[in-house]
Amino acid sequence: MTFNLFEGMMQCQAQREELCPGATVLRGFATRDEAAIFAQLPEVTTAAPFRHMVTPGGFRMSVAITNCGSYGWVTDRTGYRYDKVNPESGKPWPSMPSIFLRLAQDAAASAGFPNYAPDACLVNRYEPGARLSLHQDKNERDFDAPIVSVSLGISTVFLWGGLRRGDKPMRVQLTHGDVMVWGGPARLHYHGVLTLKDGYHPLAGACQINLTFRKAA
């Protein structure tokens, strides 16, 4: 029994990858909750359907987005911001499912950020051809809280850059169930997603679903 416990601890440690101080990949961390997540997801997307938002520059985003929680991240010709209501419906965003919140809090604690209390969850749907250019998450009021990003479905290549846009990004392969957590000295690092390639996953189909948790207010 002692050996099995030690072996389990070693496997848990092996699943953690530190990209830099404050940034960690937790390999397969979300797979334990995959069934519950996909059971709850339709409630969110029915109340607030996915849509391709428009940037302040007038470009249609290739990633389809919706939100749940007290706040939702939105973009249009007036700028990037968090809003308590869905501009499409004028109604509050759907509540964040408890399984989403617990997963985010557990992942943050495992990466060294206890007492995490996200109030916004962006739900991003990447289909083949979709991408996300390098950017910083800086619309939030609280930079002390980390970002927790959950990857579900087909694999993606996550770009992990530095504190300057011109810093060469690292390419990180993320597969179903991987969770990225970054905060502290890594909180304002640039990041993005390379163009998604064709693929298929039994739960997500021919796309990748990303849950990104933030403390907006």
DOBA-341611 format. One line per 5 residues: number of its first residue (from 1); their letters; for each residue x, y, z of C-alpha. Coordinates in nm, 3 decimals. Layout:
# residues N
NUM	A	X,Y,Z; ... .
This chain:
# residues 217
1	MTFNL	0.000,0.000,0.000; 0.288,0.235,0.078; 0.432,0.170,-0.268; 0.100,0.235,-0.440; 0.057,0.563,-0.252 .
6	FEGMM	0.409,0.672,-0.348; 0.351,0.571,-0.710; 0.027,0.772,-0.719; 0.206,1.078,-0.582; 0.477,1.048,-0.846 .
11	QCQAQ	0.217,1.020,-1.122; 0.043,1.331,-0.991; 0.371,1.523,-0.988; 0.457,1.405,-1.339; 0.132,1.555,-1.470 .
16	REELC	0.238,1.905,-1.366; 0.442,2.113,-1.611; 0.572,2.453,-1.513; 0.613,2.683,-1.813; 0.758,2.966,-1.606 .
21	PGATV	0.712,3.094,-1.250; 0.338,3.133,-1.200; 0.230,2.930,-1.506; 0.147,2.559,-1.483; -0.011,2.296,-1.708 .
26	LRGFA	-0.210,2.031,-1.519; -0.223,1.740,-1.761; -0.556,1.557,-1.774; -0.682,1.740,-1.465; -1.035,1.794,-1.598 .
31	TRDEA	-1.098,1.443,-1.730; -1.244,1.334,-1.396; -1.527,1.585,-1.446; -1.573,1.553,-1.823; -1.913,1.384,-1.811 .
36	AIFAQ	-2.056,1.636,-1.563; -1.917,1.930,-1.761; -2.070,1.817,-2.091; -2.399,1.742,-1.913; -2.417,2.101,-1.786 .
41	LPEVT	-2.283,2.276,-2.094; -2.611,2.267,-2.297; -2.790,2.458,-2.019; -2.538,2.740,-2.058; -2.536,2.746,-2.437 .
46	TAAPF	-2.915,2.724,-2.465; -2.964,3.021,-2.235; -2.682,3.214,-2.404; -2.602,3.069,-2.750; -2.253,3.082,-2.899 .
51	RHMVT	-2.185,3.372,-3.133; -1.894,3.519,-3.324; -1.832,3.858,-3.168; -1.686,4.157,-3.350; -1.370,4.333,-3.234 .
56	PGGFR	-1.343,4.713,-3.196; -1.163,4.713,-3.531; -1.464,4.552,-3.700; -1.320,4.202,-3.740; -1.541,3.898,-3.682 .
61	MSVAI	-1.374,3.661,-3.436; -1.320,3.308,-3.566; -1.383,3.171,-3.216; -1.748,3.138,-3.110; -1.803,3.265,-2.756 .
66	TNCGS	-2.057,3.263,-2.476; -2.034,3.317,-2.100; -2.167,3.208,-1.765; -2.129,3.355,-1.419; -2.193,3.701,-1.274 .
71	YGWVT	-2.007,3.867,-1.560; -1.948,3.791,-1.926; -1.665,3.908,-2.149; -1.787,4.079,-2.465; -1.643,4.274,-2.755 .
76	DRTGY	-1.802,4.499,-3.017; -1.720,4.819,-3.203; -1.722,5.011,-2.872; -1.447,4.801,-2.713; -1.363,4.504,-2.492 .
81	RYDKV	-1.537,4.480,-2.154; -1.719,4.271,-1.896; -2.095,4.304,-1.874; -2.350,4.167,-1.628; -2.600,4.110,-1.910 .
86	NPESG	-2.582,3.943,-2.248; -2.602,4.226,-2.505; -2.786,3.994,-2.745; -3.074,3.919,-2.508; -3.053,4.190,-2.245 .
91	KPWPS	-3.072,3.916,-1.980; -2.814,3.819,-1.715; -2.568,3.550,-1.818; -2.659,3.198,-1.703; -2.526,3.099,-1.364 .
96	MPSIF	-2.191,2.925,-1.350; -2.255,2.551,-1.292; -2.119,2.429,-0.961; -1.905,2.167,-1.135; -1.737,2.444,-1.338 .
101	LRLAQ	-1.661,2.647,-1.026; -1.529,2.351,-0.829; -1.300,2.247,-1.114; -1.160,2.600,-1.144; -1.099,2.627,-0.771 .
106	DAAAS	-0.936,2.283,-0.749; -0.708,2.357,-1.045; -0.606,2.696,-0.906; -0.528,2.545,-0.566; -0.325,2.266,-0.726 .
111	AGFPN	-0.119,2.528,-0.910; -0.051,2.727,-0.594; -0.340,2.976,-0.594; -0.577,2.891,-0.306; -0.906,3.065,-0.228 .
116	YAPDA	-0.982,3.132,-0.595; -1.325,3.289,-0.653; -1.387,3.342,-1.026; -1.699,3.536,-1.121; -1.677,3.490,-1.499 .
121	CLVNR	-1.637,3.188,-1.724; -1.583,3.237,-2.097; -1.691,2.937,-2.301; -1.500,2.934,-2.630; -1.576,2.699,-2.920 .
126	YEPGA	-1.288,2.647,-3.162; -1.370,2.478,-3.491; -1.111,2.387,-3.758; -0.965,2.710,-3.893; -1.033,2.910,-3.577 .
131	RLSLH	-0.746,3.081,-3.397; -0.676,3.337,-3.128; -0.400,3.593,-3.176; -0.154,3.681,-2.900; -0.311,3.900,-2.634 .
136	QDKNE	-0.309,3.980,-2.264; -0.605,3.929,-2.031; -0.622,4.279,-1.884; -0.990,4.378,-1.877; -1.018,4.241,-1.524 .
141	RDFDA	-1.002,4.465,-1.216; -0.816,4.210,-1.004; -0.477,4.103,-1.142; -0.399,3.919,-0.817; -0.634,3.637,-0.917 .
146	PIVSV	-0.505,3.378,-1.168; -0.656,3.270,-1.499; -0.771,2.907,-1.525; -0.815,2.767,-1.877; -0.967,2.423,-1.935 .
151	SLGIS	-0.921,2.245,-2.271; -1.180,1.989,-2.380; -1.220,1.808,-2.710; -0.969,1.798,-2.993; -0.611,1.908,-2.935 .
156	TVFLW	-0.487,2.263,-2.976; -0.150,2.435,-2.977; -0.142,2.703,-2.710; 0.099,2.991,-2.760; 0.263,3.101,-2.437 .
161	GGLRR	0.450,3.428,-2.476; 0.622,3.675,-2.248; 0.537,4.012,-2.099; 0.601,4.187,-2.431; 0.410,4.121,-2.752 .
166	GDKPM	0.737,4.075,-2.942; 0.862,3.794,-2.715; 0.879,3.464,-2.904; 0.601,3.237,-2.776; 0.643,2.879,-2.664 .
171	RVQLT	0.421,2.620,-2.833; 0.234,2.402,-2.584; 0.026,2.108,-2.707; -0.297,2.087,-2.507; -0.512,1.776,-2.521 .
176	HGDVM	-0.852,1.688,-2.377; -0.866,1.752,-2.003; -0.552,1.966,-1.975; -0.581,2.277,-1.757; -0.358,2.584,-1.781 .
181	VWGGP	-0.325,2.808,-1.475; -0.131,3.133,-1.476; -0.106,3.412,-1.221; 0.140,3.603,-1.005; 0.444,3.701,-1.215 .
186	ARLHY	0.289,3.528,-1.520; -0.054,3.691,-1.496; -0.003,3.939,-1.785; 0.191,3.713,-2.021; 0.079,3.721,-2.383 .
191	HGVLT	-0.093,3.404,-2.503; -0.299,3.274,-2.793; -0.405,2.965,-2.989; -0.271,2.847,-3.326; -0.516,2.772,-3.605 .
196	LKDGY	-0.710,2.461,-3.508; -0.660,2.157,-3.730; -0.920,1.896,-3.820; -0.993,1.639,-3.555; -1.265,1.457,-3.365 .
201	HPLAG	-1.340,1.384,-3.001; -1.625,1.161,-2.877; -1.758,1.425,-2.635; -1.692,1.748,-2.824; -1.716,1.634,-3.185 .
206	ACQIN	-1.506,1.821,-3.442; -1.421,2.113,-3.215; -1.249,2.217,-2.897; -1.436,2.367,-2.603; -1.236,2.594,-2.378 .
211	LTFRK	-1.354,2.718,-2.038; -1.161,3.023,-1.921; -1.223,3.134,-1.564; -1.145,3.487,-1.446; -1.205,3.721,-1.153 .
216	AA	-1.355,4.012,-1.343; -1.461,4.244,-1.061 .
